[in-house]
Amino acid sequence: MIYTDGRTYEGEWENDLKHGVGIEVLANTNRYEGEFLNGKPEGTGAFYWANGELYEGDWKNGLKHGSGMWKGTKGESYVGEWKNGKADGYGVHKWRNGDFFTFINFSLKNNRR
C-alpha cells in the first residue's frame, strides 16, 4: 500500500487496518518492522530511524512499552523497561566511553529525571 503522504506498508491487514506482521516505511525513510494491532505497532517490533538510531522491543498502542533496547548514533544505548514511549523502570544506560548507569526505578515525567 502506498499512501498519499509517501508512506508505504507491506504486510497483513484486518478490517482495513494494519494487523499482524508488516513493514511500514515513512516518507523520511524511518521504518517499523514488526507486529501491528488495529493499525498501530503492538507486540514485538523494531523501529529504525533514518539517522541510524534503533529501538527493538515491545510496543503497545503505537508506543515503546515493555522491555526494549535503544541504540543511538553516538555509541549510547539503553536496555530496560519502557512505558508509554519513554524509558521507565529498571534499565541500563551505557555511554560511548563505556561508562554506564543502572536505573532501579527510572522515570521521565515532564521531561525530568
Order of alpha helices (4+ residues) and beta strands (2+ residues): beta-beta-beta-beta-beta-beta-beta-beta-beta
